[in-house]
Amino acid sequence: MAFGRSRKVEESPVQPVGWMDAWEFVIGTEQRPAAGGQKDAAHGPRAFRVPSGGGMHRVSAPCAFFPPGAQSSTSTPGDLRLFEDPEGQQLLCYVTAPEDRNGERYFQVHDADGRVIGSIRTAAALRRALKPEWYIEHPGRPAIVSCHEWAKGGAKGIVQRGTGKFLTSVVQGVADLDAEGGDHSSPQRPLEWRADDELVMSSQGHCSFLLRAGWIDRRLVFAYALVRNG
């Protein structure tokens, strides 16, 4: 027996959990952190993962998988699909190419049978200075809106609170950032999502989500993340 040499601890794969019951999830491949006898973190397929436990007992169980082979930081361009299994045999949902409607872009979200279950929409670049950036359209509910404190009240509120110079600088800043593929919020700045006055969800960096309302269809949140990261 060799002394002073650590043994690699073999860990079994983390089993998937039900996506309908997920309240908190992140996008990633890590299923267990480096802890105890495990020198390196254990990784699995790229997926939406539900964290649980803490410290050396923390695990991140997958609940929705990206297409097989999509292990990079972004999915294959245009391949906005998710699966219930890592092999990509059981389709969960998918997002179709955007449609332009009155200065807004709509991404329709479909279930595995092709039925439309909701949509993701965003304002055109210049309009984002006057209204929230992203909306999740959930059937039977008010639109779920990404909230920026300074944008509340729309164009009228901004005019009342500021000057034409302020508005011009905001519009120009949004246009410049959009041209670079970004937006006017920091990628790591937490966002609140509200339906009217109800807090529905919090998100951070387009890859981390915490649900506050049980009625939201998780697939619509997954679809928003697909659009932002795809």
C-alpha positions as CSV (number, residue, x, y, z in Angstrom):
1,M,0.0,0.0,0.0
2,A,1.4,3.4,-1.0
3,F,1.3,6.1,1.7
4,G,1.0,9.8,1.1
5,R,-0.8,9.3,-2.2
6,S,-4.4,10.3,-2.5
7,R,-6.8,7.9,-4.2
8,K,-9.1,9.2,-6.8
9,V,-12.7,8.8,-5.6
10,E,-15.0,7.6,-8.4
11,E,-18.3,9.3,-8.3
12,S,-21.5,8.0,-10.0
13,P,-23.2,10.3,-12.5
14,V,-25.7,12.8,-11.0
15,Q,-29.2,11.6,-12.0
16,P,-31.5,14.1,-13.8
17,V,-34.4,15.7,-11.9
18,G,-37.8,16.8,-13.1
19,W,-37.7,20.1,-14.9
20,M,-41.3,21.0,-13.9
21,D,-40.3,21.0,-10.2
22,A,-37.1,23.2,-10.6
23,W,-37.1,26.5,-8.8
24,E,-33.4,27.4,-9.2
25,F,-31.2,26.4,-12.0
26,V,-27.9,27.4,-13.8
27,I,-26.4,26.5,-17.2
28,G,-23.3,24.5,-17.0
29,T,-21.5,21.2,-17.0
30,E,-20.3,20.9,-13.4
31,Q,-22.2,18.2,-11.5
32,R,-19.9,18.0,-8.4
33,P,-17.3,20.5,-7.2
34,A,-13.7,19.5,-6.4
35,A,-13.9,18.5,-2.7
36,G,-12.8,15.8,-0.3
37,G,-11.0,13.0,-2.2
38,Q,-12.0,14.5,-5.6
39,K,-9.1,16.7,-6.9
40,D,-11.0,17.9,-9.9
41,A,-14.6,18.9,-10.3
42,A,-16.8,16.3,-11.9
43,H,-18.5,17.3,-15.2
44,G,-21.3,16.0,-17.3
45,P,-23.3,17.2,-20.4
46,R,-24.1,20.8,-20.8
47,A,-27.5,21.3,-19.2
48,F,-29.8,23.4,-17.1
49,R,-28.8,22.2,-13.6
50,V,-30.5,22.3,-10.3
51,P,-28.1,22.9,-7.4
52,S,-28.6,21.2,-4.0
53,G,-26.6,20.5,-0.9
54,G,-23.6,22.5,0.2
55,G,-19.8,22.3,0.4
56,M,-18.4,18.9,-0.5
57,H,-21.9,17.5,-0.7
58,R,-23.1,20.0,-3.3
59,V,-24.5,18.5,-6.6
60,S,-25.9,20.1,-9.7
61,A,-28.4,17.7,-11.2
62,P,-29.4,18.2,-14.8
63,C,-33.1,18.9,-15.7
64,A,-32.9,19.9,-19.4
65,F,-30.1,19.1,-21.8
66,F,-28.6,21.0,-24.7
67,P,-28.2,19.1,-28.0
68,P,-25.5,16.5,-27.8
69,G,-22.1,17.9,-28.6
70,A,-23.0,21.5,-27.5
71,Q,-20.5,21.6,-24.7
72,S,-19.0,25.1,-25.4
73,S,-20.1,28.3,-23.6
74,T,-22.8,28.8,-26.3
75,S,-25.0,26.4,-28.1
76,T,-24.6,25.7,-31.8
77,P,-25.9,28.9,-33.7
78,G,-29.6,28.4,-34.6
79,D,-29.9,25.2,-32.7
80,L,-32.3,26.4,-30.0
81,R,-33.5,23.0,-28.7
82,L,-33.6,21.3,-25.4
83,F,-34.0,17.6,-24.5
84,E,-35.0,15.6,-21.5
85,D,-32.1,13.2,-22.0
86,P,-28.4,13.7,-22.6
87,E,-28.6,11.6,-25.9
88,G,-31.0,14.0,-27.4
89,Q,-33.7,11.5,-28.1
90,Q,-36.6,13.1,-26.1
91,L,-37.3,16.6,-27.3
92,L,-38.4,19.0,-24.5
93,C,-38.9,22.3,-26.3
94,Y,-37.5,24.5,-29.1
95,V,-37.5,28.1,-30.3
96,T,-38.2,29.1,-33.9
97,A,-36.5,31.9,-35.8
98,P,-37.6,35.4,-34.7
99,E,-40.4,37.4,-36.4
100,D,-40.3,41.2,-36.7
101,R,-43.6,42.8,-35.6
102,N,-44.0,46.5,-35.2
103,G,-40.4,47.1,-34.2
104,E,-40.2,44.1,-31.9
105,R,-38.7,40.6,-32.4
106,Y,-40.8,37.6,-31.4
107,F,-39.3,34.2,-30.7
108,Q,-42.0,31.5,-30.5
109,V,-41.5,28.7,-28.0
110,H,-42.9,25.2,-28.9
111,D,-43.3,22.0,-26.9
112,A,-42.2,18.6,-28.1
113,D,-45.3,18.2,-30.2
114,G,-44.9,21.5,-31.9
115,R,-47.6,23.4,-30.0
116,V,-46.8,27.1,-29.2
117,I,-46.6,27.4,-25.4
118,G,-45.5,31.1,-25.3
119,S,-43.0,33.5,-26.7
120,I,-40.0,35.7,-26.0
121,R,-40.0,39.2,-27.3
122,T,-37.6,42.1,-27.2
123,A,-37.9,45.7,-28.4
124,A,-35.8,47.1,-31.3
125,A,-32.4,48.6,-30.2
126,L,-33.5,52.2,-29.9
127,R,-36.8,51.4,-28.3
128,R,-35.0,49.6,-25.4
129,A,-34.1,53.0,-24.0
130,L,-37.7,53.8,-23.4
131,K,-39.1,50.4,-22.3
132,P,-37.9,47.2,-20.7
133,E,-35.6,45.0,-22.9
134,W,-37.2,41.5,-22.7
135,Y,-40.6,40.1,-22.2
136,I,-41.7,36.5,-21.6
137,E,-45.3,36.0,-22.9
138,H,-47.0,33.4,-20.8
139,P,-50.5,32.3,-21.9
140,G,-53.2,33.4,-19.5
141,R,-50.8,35.7,-17.6
142,P,-49.6,39.3,-17.9
143,A,-46.3,39.7,-19.8
144,I,-43.3,38.9,-17.6
145,V,-41.0,41.9,-17.9
146,S,-37.3,42.3,-17.1
147,C,-37.2,45.3,-14.8
148,H,-34.8,48.2,-14.8
149,E,-35.6,50.8,-12.1
150,W,-34.6,53.8,-14.2
151,A,-36.8,52.7,-17.1
152,K,-40.0,52.5,-15.1
153,G,-42.7,54.8,-16.5
154,G,-41.6,54.5,-20.1
155,A,-40.8,57.5,-22.3
156,K,-43.1,59.9,-20.3
157,G,-41.5,59.0,-17.0
158,I,-38.0,59.6,-18.4
159,V,-38.9,63.0,-19.9
160,Q,-40.4,64.0,-16.5
161,R,-37.4,62.9,-14.6
162,G,-34.6,64.0,-17.0
163,T,-33.6,66.2,-19.9
164,G,-33.3,65.8,-23.6
165,K,-29.5,65.4,-23.3
166,F,-30.0,62.5,-20.9
167,L,-32.4,60.8,-23.2
168,T,-30.1,61.3,-26.2
169,S,-27.1,59.8,-24.3
170,V,-29.2,56.8,-23.2
171,V,-30.5,56.1,-26.8
172,Q,-26.9,56.4,-28.2
173,G,-25.5,54.1,-25.5
174,V,-28.1,51.5,-26.2
175,A,-27.5,51.6,-29.9
176,D,-23.7,51.3,-29.5
177,L,-24.0,48.4,-27.1
178,D,-26.5,46.6,-29.3
179,A,-24.2,46.9,-32.3
180,E,-21.6,45.1,-30.2
181,G,-24.0,42.3,-29.4
182,G,-24.6,43.5,-25.8
183,D,-27.2,45.4,-23.9
184,H,-27.2,48.2,-21.4
185,S,-27.3,46.0,-18.3
186,S,-24.2,44.4,-16.9
187,P,-24.1,40.6,-17.6
188,Q,-23.7,40.0,-13.9
189,R,-26.2,42.5,-12.6
190,P,-29.2,40.7,-11.1
191,L,-32.5,41.3,-12.8
192,E,-36.0,41.1,-11.4
193,W,-38.8,39.8,-13.6
194,R,-42.4,41.0,-12.9
195,A,-45.9,40.3,-14.1
196,D,-47.7,43.5,-13.2
197,D,-46.7,43.9,-9.5
198,E,-45.9,40.2,-8.9
199,L,-42.2,39.2,-8.6
200,V,-42.0,36.1,-10.8
201,M,-38.2,35.5,-11.2
202,S,-34.7,36.8,-10.5
203,S,-31.9,36.2,-13.0
204,Q,-28.2,36.9,-13.3
205,G,-25.9,36.8,-16.3
206,H,-28.5,35.0,-18.5
207,C,-27.3,31.7,-17.0
208,S,-28.6,31.7,-13.4
209,F,-32.3,31.8,-12.5
210,L,-34.4,31.7,-9.3
211,L,-38.1,31.4,-9.7
212,R,-40.5,33.1,-7.3
213,A,-43.8,32.1,-8.8
214,G,-44.8,28.5,-9.1
215,W,-47.2,29.1,-12.1
216,I,-44.5,30.0,-14.6
217,D,-43.8,27.4,-17.3
218,R,-40.1,26.5,-16.9
219,R,-39.7,25.9,-20.6
220,L,-40.3,29.6,-21.3
221,V,-37.4,30.5,-18.9
222,F,-35.2,27.9,-20.7
223,A,-36.2,29.5,-24.0
224,Y,-35.2,32.9,-22.9
225,A,-31.8,31.6,-21.8
226,L,-31.5,29.8,-25.2
227,V,-32.1,33.0,-27.1
228,R,-29.7,35.0,-25.0
229,N,-26.9,32.4,-25.0
230,G,-27.5,30.9,-28.5
